[in-house]
Amino acid sequence: MASEALLRSVAVHELFHAHMNERLPEGGRSHDHRGETPSYCRLEEAAANRVALAWLRAAGYPETVAKNIEEVLFAPYSGPGSKGLPGYGEYWKLDEDVPQLLPEIISDSPHHIEVDQCAVRKGLYQWGFSPRRRTSLVWWNWLLEEIDRGSVPMYFDLECGR
């Protein structure tokens, strides 16, 4: 059961990357952070871990399994030298509504957004309810519903860490 939960958590994390690529203009090609340290988007990784952990808890696995996976995959990040990775361990800074808000927030920003800035950026979108945000939530829910039906194309991020 624990290995199944671990694999499924990673799958949901990677599905979130596929979700972002689908929702961002030009398939997310403009969402590139290779010139920065780390070379990936910390905000997107934090969001991917946030939704994976939320899914794991909602899926009904025993709390001990969820806690063990949380300690391994979602280790806290507190700066250089901590056991967690930047972004990955910062999921707790984000709210549950990242699947519908993050693509819109990132696509409207010409600059990189740090994890700590997400709450401020979210405030700018609090009152509007755009069709893009609504379709983003529908798409994300469909991905999660279809995860066991074999109709979801799987996406693996093989560029992380380069």
Secondary structure as UniProt FT lines:
FT   HELIX           2..23
FT   HELIX           25..28
FT   TURN            29..30
FT   TURN            34..35
FT   HELIX           42..58
FT   TURN            59..60
FT   HELIX           63..73
FT   TURN            80..81
FT   TURN            86..87
FT   HELIX           88..93
FT   TURN            96..97
FT   HELIX           98..107
FT   HELIX           115..117
FT   HELIX           118..124
FT   HELIX           131..145
FT   TURN            146..150
FT   TURN            160..161
//
